[in-house]
Amino acid sequence: MSEWWTYSPEHFLLFSNRVYWRLFEMHNQAWWPWQWLFLLIGIGLLALMARPRPWSGKAVGVTLAALWLFVAWAFLWRRYAVINWAVEYVAYGFAAQAVLLCWLGVIKDRLRFAPLASRRFWLGASLFLYALLGHPLTTLFFDRPLAAAEVFGMAPDPLAIGSMGIVTAMSGGVARWLLPAPGCWCVASWLTLDTMAEPCAWIPMLALFWALAACWLGRKESPVPF
């Protein structure tokens, strides 16, 4: 029997690359044509970011909470956990993030967006736009079928990246509470994809660094004049 220190992460991988990406194909097939609904939801969130109303924070909190619960149940629990038992516990983490979003967004009403003219807002909004419109198309750049696209609100990576974008665009210090969960998922996704030697492994980590940099810049900046 080999010594434990001779093992590499590849030895603990429970599935192949083909099986992993097939999950997204089956998920998209099962929920078609709901992808269009999630696109509209994303556009609605973007509108609330750009033109906030007094009730926007509550609406964003409830919407994001619903999306985190949906991904936890429909993808993590029902599909991903079938090939990776540890994901069952991750699903509970997603549910906890949904509860936190409801607590801060609805009960405490603390979700407020930074000024439209601030760098923090634009860095967050651009990250969200990538998650909504750009991330699903990355499947084409890495020689995978469009049927395996990761859609915002349906798959964990774009949901985590998009959530970081929305939270980054907020003011009031809520990022310290709402960034850890999507940030941890991005690290876990990077580890998984890197172990599979997937060329797209850098994407979730770059998104995390982008969000952290935006939060850091947002602590000191003054609004950008137009």
Helices and strands as residue ranges (DSSP letters): G 4-6, G 9-12, H 17-31, H 34-50, H 56-70, I 71-80, H 81-83, H 87-102, I 103-107, E 112-113, H 119-129, I 130-134, G 135-137, H 138-141, G 146-148, H 156-168, E 170-171, H 175-178, H 180-195, H 202-218
